[in-house]
């Protein structure tokens, strides 16, 4: 890590295909102390999609300046409800793992995420209010 702060572990894969995140769990180790970094499940569940790829935030963690090693070990990266849903979706053993990536990225402050929600709602209300006011302008401003 080039700077101290909060980071997140993301899984990037093709859209509309079952991904094997129920088979492995990432583990991150500090190379200097050989201690495992505590990974917390992402409670914001952020996702980012393009036309053919999708990305989901799996874990968050805090790290100080230094070198770290990421290892994938047997386990599960999903919660109980997600596991139930994953078991419903048929699984193919021929998944092309060359199109699956684990990424470590700097995390956005959670406060910004929670502040964005009411701002988006207010923006939508302003747009709808503008349309309604435009339609009723003749009756309101007589």
Secondary structure by P-SEA (a helix, b strand, c coil): cccbbbbbbbbbbbcccccccccbbbbbbcccccccccccccccbbbbbcccbbbbbcccccccbbbbbbbbcccccccaaaaaaaaacccccccccccbbbbbbbbccaaaaaaaaaaaaaaaaaaaaaaaaaaacccccc
